[in-house]
Amino acid sequence: MEKMELPRIPSAPPHDVPRPALAFDDAVAVFRRHARQARECKQAYYAAISFVDAQIGKLLDAMDRLQALG
């Protein structure tokens, strides 16, 4: 997990960022201080995407089987 790259977080947001988007800034500050937590979140996100991908694959396989029976 230590090899998982994190995005570069600028020290200040660009001047053209809309104000509502800056509400996320507190979370960015936490991740800036706690890289391990940020990596764990990224790993969890990848795991969730992989799980959903596998479930969609099962659904598509079942649909193919049912169509073949039809």
Steps between C-alpha positions, in 0.01 A plus 500: 500500500791737561575494125154638419549846356299790631409804294708812548305739717586866436567718802222739394201448268508661155334842483229380259358231733132568588442571869276191562782277376721630779278334762706187429815681613479368859519140376795590279678645803442176693636290213798730468592418861392133494627340182433151635131580546484643148656180362249288694213705355640460148544126556140470625376691195687264265361199690144633467543559127643150452209348693238688295679404179490131598129522586418664166693222329287240681184683399605515135593130503159411645324712239695322224404160643133596525498635147650174373216309669235734357 
